[in-house]
Structures are given as structure tokens and as C-alpha cells.
Amino acid sequence: MDSKVFSREEFRLVREARQLIKEEFDEVISLTSHNLRQEIYHFALESEHEHIFAIFEKVYQSDGQAPARGGSGIQAKRYYRGAVVD
């Protein structure tokens, strides 16, 4: 679940990414989606332009949640008895 709280600037950037996704892919993503980060990341990888990915990095880099562009995607955390396992 995406529990990031956005600053005003981050929210503006997420709305901009949402608009770019709508224009390029004709898909509407919900700003209240529990998987907002994953949805933006998916479209950023599929986009022919770098702008969506640049927005994604700006919004999620501050908390270390932005994966690399060439990466295999967002990695799921593994838990054992409530603790994260590496």
C-alpha cells in the first residue's frame, strides 16, 4: 500500500504525471489509489518520453522509494513475524 504523504509540490507533480499518462495512454489513474506509486512507475517505464519518469523520481526519491529506470520494477518486501527480511 502506498502510504506516502505528499507535499504541495509533490502533489502538483503527481497531478502533472496523471495528466501526461491520460494524454499518452488514454488511461485515468486515481490519485487515491492504494497502488499509485506502482501505477505511475508502470506508465513511466512504458512512456516514450522521459518526463513521467522524471516526475516519478522527484516525488519518490526523497524517501528512497524510486527504483532505477532499468530496474526490474518495485521490489516487494519480505516479512517474517512482522520484521522485514533482506
Z-matrix of the N, CA and C atoms (Angstrom, degrees):
N
C 1 1.448
C 2 1.518 1 109.24
N 3 1.300 2 117.05 1 135.89
C 4 1.453 3 123.68 2 -179.45
C 5 1.519 4 108.79 3 -85.63
N 6 1.337 5 116.84 4 107.10
C 7 1.456 6 119.66 5 -175.20
C 8 1.529 7 112.29 6 -111.05
N 9 1.324 8 117.24 7 18.93
C 10 1.459 9 120.80 8 -178.41
C 11 1.530 10 110.36 9 -68.31
N 12 1.318 11 115.78 10 135.78
C 13 1.462 12 121.83 11 173.98
C 14 1.521 13 106.39 12 -97.67
N 15 1.322 14 116.11 13 125.15
C 16 1.454 15 121.04 14 -175.54
C 17 1.515 16 112.24 15 -89.95
N 18 1.331 17 114.78 16 141.59
C 19 1.464 18 119.60 17 168.65
C 20 1.531 19 106.99 18 -75.96
N 21 1.296 20 116.64 19 172.59
C 22 1.470 21 120.55 20 179.42
C 23 1.531 22 110.84 21 -59.18
N 24 1.331 23 117.05 22 -44.59
C 25 1.468 24 121.17 23 -179.67
C 26 1.530 25 111.15 24 -65.95
N 27 1.326 26 117.43 25 -42.98
C 28 1.463 27 120.61 26 178.25
C 29 1.526 28 111.07 27 -62.12
N 30 1.326 29 116.71 28 -40.71
C 31 1.460 30 120.45 29 178.91
C 32 1.529 31 110.72 30 -63.80
N 33 1.323 32 116.48 31 -39.49
C 34 1.463 33 120.34 32 176.84
C 35 1.527 34 110.13 33 -61.61
N 36 1.331 35 116.97 34 -42.46
C 37 1.460 36 121.33 35 179.67
C 38 1.534 37 111.59 36 -66.06
N 39 1.333 38 116.92 37 -40.06
C 40 1.463 39 120.44 38 178.62
C 41 1.528 40 109.76 39 -64.20
N 42 1.308 41 117.33 40 -40.68
C 43 1.465 42 120.47 41 177.08
C 44 1.532 43 111.05 42 -64.37
N 45 1.323 44 116.56 43 -37.39
C 46 1.463 45 120.39 44 177.02
C 47 1.526 46 110.32 45 -65.06
N 48 1.326 47 116.94 46 -43.77
C 49 1.469 48 121.13 47 177.46
C 50 1.522 49 110.19 48 -61.23
N 51 1.305 50 116.67 49 -41.40
C 52 1.463 51 121.89 50 178.41
C 53 1.529 52 110.52 51 -59.52
N 54 1.327 53 116.90 52 -42.86
C 55 1.461 54 121.21 53 179.45
C 56 1.530 55 110.77 54 -66.54
N 57 1.324 56 117.44 55 -42.06
C 58 1.463 57 120.94 56 178.84
C 59 1.531 58 111.09 57 -63.92
N 60 1.320 59 116.64 58 -38.81
C 61 1.469 60 121.08 59 177.79
C 62 1.518 61 109.87 60 -64.61
N 63 1.313 62 116.21 61 -42.10
C 64 1.468 63 120.20 62 178.98
C 65 1.529 64 110.67 63 -62.20
N 66 1.326 65 116.99 64 -42.34
C 67 1.466 66 121.12 65 -178.75
C 68 1.526 67 112.13 66 -68.68
N 69 1.335 68 116.96 67 -43.40
C 70 1.463 69 120.43 68 -174.90
C 71 1.527 70 113.16 69 -80.91
N 72 1.325 71 117.15 70 -40.82
C 73 1.462 72 120.81 71 -172.69
C 74 1.520 73 113.93 72 -109.10
N 75 1.322 74 117.05 73 -7.16
C 76 1.459 75 122.35 74 -176.41
C 77 1.536 76 111.10 75 56.83
N 78 1.321 77 115.36 76 37.25
C 79 1.465 78 123.15 77 178.00
C 80 1.524 79 108.14 78 -120.20
N 81 1.307 80 116.17 79 141.47
C 82 1.461 81 120.79 80 178.07
C 83 1.521 82 108.12 81 -110.23
N 84 1.335 83 116.36 82 123.02
C 85 1.460 84 119.78 83 175.59
C 86 1.519 85 108.45 84 -105.40
N 87 1.300 86 115.16 85 144.76
C 88 1.461 87 121.00 86 -178.15
C 89 1.522 88 110.16 87 -86.23
N 90 1.313 89 116.14 88 134.60
C 91 1.461 90 120.14 89 177.48
C 92 1.523 91 111.91 90 -70.64
N 93 1.319 92 117.50 91 -14.08
C 94 1.464 93 121.15 92 178.91
C 95 1.529 94 112.09 93 -101.71
N 96 1.323 95 116.54 94 9.38
C 97 1.462 96 121.28 95 -179.87
C 98 1.530 97 110.54 96 -62.92
N 99 1.316 98 116.40 97 140.94
C 100 1.468 99 120.91 98 176.55
C 101 1.523 100 111.06 99 -71.16
N 102 1.324 101 117.49 100 -17.43
C 103 1.459 102 122.86 101 -179.18
C 104 1.520 103 111.75 102 -114.94
N 105 1.299 104 117.75 103 32.27
C 106 1.456 105 122.06 104 -175.92
C 107 1.526 106 111.76 105 -56.09
N 108 1.315 107 117.22 106 -46.76
C 109 1.464 108 121.35 107 -179.46
C 110 1.521 109 110.91 108 -58.54
N 111 1.337 110 117.46 109 -47.24
C 112 1.457 111 121.30 110 -179.21
C 113 1.527 112 111.31 111 -65.21
N 114 1.327 113 117.39 112 -38.05
C 115 1.456 114 120.67 113 179.51
C 116 1.527 115 111.23 114 -65.69
N 117 1.320 116 117.28 115 -45.67
C 118 1.468 117 120.17 116 178.53
C 119 1.521 118 109.77 117 -62.96
N 120 1.328 119 116.60 118 -42.51
C 121 1.461 120 121.00 119 179.98
C 122 1.533 121 111.02 120 -61.45
N 123 1.317 122 117.00 121 -43.86
C 124 1.470 123 121.23 122 179.13
C 125 1.529 124 110.48 123 -58.43
N 126 1.321 125 117.14 124 -49.57
C 127 1.455 126 120.16 125 -179.08
C 128 1.529 127 111.48 126 -68.92
N 129 1.323 128 117.89 127 -32.33
C 130 1.469 129 120.84 128 177.83
C 131 1.523 130 110.46 129 -63.18
N 132 1.321 131 117.29 130 -38.52
C 133 1.462 132 120.59 131 178.48
C 134 1.522 133 111.87 132 -70.32
N 135 1.311 134 117.37 133 -34.48
C 136 1.457 135 122.18 134 -177.66
C 137 1.528 136 113.00 135 -82.30
N 138 1.310 137 117.44 136 -17.06
C 139 1.463 138 122.16 137 -174.52
C 140 1.526 139 111.69 138 -68.04
N 141 1.324 140 115.31 139 146.26
C 142 1.457 141 121.17 140 175.52
C 143 1.518 142 111.43 141 -81.53
N 144 1.323 143 116.98 142 -9.82
C 145 1.456 144 122.46 143 -178.29
C 146 1.526 145 108.86 144 -115.61
N 147 1.307 146 116.74 145 152.83
C 148 1.458 147 122.41 146 -179.16
C 149 1.526 148 113.33 147 -83.53
N 150 1.316 149 117.78 148 -9.71
C 151 1.462 150 120.87 149 -170.80
C 152 1.537 151 112.64 150 -64.31
N 153 1.328 152 117.54 151 -41.19
C 154 1.469 153 119.61 152 -179.60
C 155 1.517 154 110.00 153 -64.15
N 156 1.339 155 117.37 154 -42.00
C 157 1.462 156 119.65 155 179.58
C 158 1.524 157 111.27 156 -67.69
N 159 1.322 158 117.03 157 -36.36
C 160 1.471 159 120.17 158 177.17
C 161 1.519 160 110.73 159 -62.07
N 162 1.321 161 116.40 160 -40.94
C 163 1.464 162 120.37 161 176.84
C 164 1.522 163 109.83 162 -64.06
N 165 1.336 164 116.78 163 -45.45
C 166 1.460 165 121.01 164 179.16
C 167 1.526 166 110.81 165 -55.58
N 168 1.334 167 116.63 166 -46.64
C 169 1.462 168 120.25 167 -179.99
C 170 1.527 169 112.06 168 -62.97
N 171 1.330 170 117.59 169 -41.42
C 172 1.468 171 120.69 170 179.78
C 173 1.525 172 111.14 171 -62.25
N 174 1.317 173 116.98 172 -40.97
C 175 1.460 174 120.86 173 -175.77
C 176 1.516 175 111.37 174 -74.66
N 177 1.325 176 117.77 175 -40.13
C 178 1.466 177 120.07 176 -172.19
C 179 1.521 178 114.57 177 -104.17
N 180 1.336 179 119.99 178 -2.44
C 181 1.456 180 120.34 179 -178.87
C 182 1.526 181 112.70 180 -73.71
N 183 1.308 182 117.65 181 -28.42
C 184 1.466 183 120.90 182 -175.95
C 185 1.523 184 112.65 183 -64.98
N 186 1.326 185 117.68 184 -27.67
C 187 1.460 186 119.58 185 179.48
C 188 1.525 187 112.43 186 -110.08
N 189 1.345 188 116.30 187 15.25
C 190 1.456 189 120.44 188 176.09
C 191 1.515 190 114.54 189 71.23
N 192 1.327 191 118.72 190 22.23
C 193 1.451 192 121.31 191 -177.40
C 194 1.515 193 113.47 192 -100.33
N 195 1.325 194 119.12 193 -0.58
C 196 1.459 195 120.83 194 -177.12
C 197 1.518 196 110.36 195 -89.87
N 198 1.329 197 118.46 196 113.39
C 199 1.462 198 120.81 197 176.29
C 200 1.521 199 110.56 198 -76.31
N 201 1.305 200 116.95 199 165.07
C 202 1.456 201 121.74 200 178.91
C 203 1.521 202 110.78 201 -71.43
N 204 1.312 203 116.37 202 154.01
C 205 1.471 204 121.72 203 -177.78
C 206 1.524 205 110.95 204 -60.69
N 207 1.297 206 118.39 205 -40.33
C 208 1.457 207 121.04 206 -177.61
C 209 1.519 208 113.18 207 -85.23
N 210 1.320 209 116.97 208 1.52
C 211 1.463 210 120.90 209 -176.85
C 212 1.512 211 112.36 210 -69.03
N 213 1.301 212 114.93 211 170.94
C 214 1.461 213 120.08 212 -177.40
C 215 1.515 214 112.17 213 -85.16
N 216 1.320 215 117.56 214 5.09
C 217 1.457 216 119.75 215 179.19
C 218 1.502 217 110.79 216 118.78
N 219 1.283 218 115.17 217 -176.29
C 220 1.448 219 121.15 218 -179.94
C 221 1.512 220 108.45 219 -77.71
N 222 1.309 221 115.68 220 126.57
C 223 1.455 222 121.11 221 -176.88
C 224 1.525 223 110.42 222 -86.42
N 225 1.306 224 115.05 223 136.89
C 226 1.460 225 120.02 224 176.82
C 227 1.526 226 108.73 225 -78.19
N 228 1.306 227 115.84 226 142.80
C 229 1.450 228 120.45 227 176.64
C 230 1.513 229 108.83 228 -82.37
N 231 1.304 230 115.92 229 142.31
C 232 1.455 231 120.66 230 177.13
C 233 1.520 232 108.33 231 -102.42
N 234 1.316 233 115.71 232 134.97
C 235 1.449 234 121.87 233 -178.41
C 236 1.525 235 111.14 234 -119.03
N 237 1.311 236 115.61 235 144.33
C 238 1.464 237 121.83 236 172.35
C 239 1.514 238 106.52 237 -135.48
N 240 1.327 239 116.13 238 115.77
C 241 1.471 240 122.53 239 -178.85
C 242 1.518 241 112.15 240 51.69
N 243 1.325 242 115.62 241 41.67
C 244 1.456 243 121.38 242 174.58
C 245 1.501 244 116.05 243 86.25
N 246 1.340 245 118.17 244 -5.39
C 247 1.467 246 121.58 245 -179.65
C 248 1.524 247 109.66 246 -108.30
N 249 1.324 248 116.68 247 143.34
C 250 1.453 249 121.32 248 178.41
C 251 1.523 250 109.23 249 -71.34
N 252 1.331 251 115.65 250 133.04
C 253 1.472 252 122.51 251 179.61
C 254 1.517 253 107.77 252 -108.57
N 255 1.343 254 117.88 253 130.35
C 256 1.473 255 121.56 254 178.53
C 257 1.498 256 111.36 255 -79.83
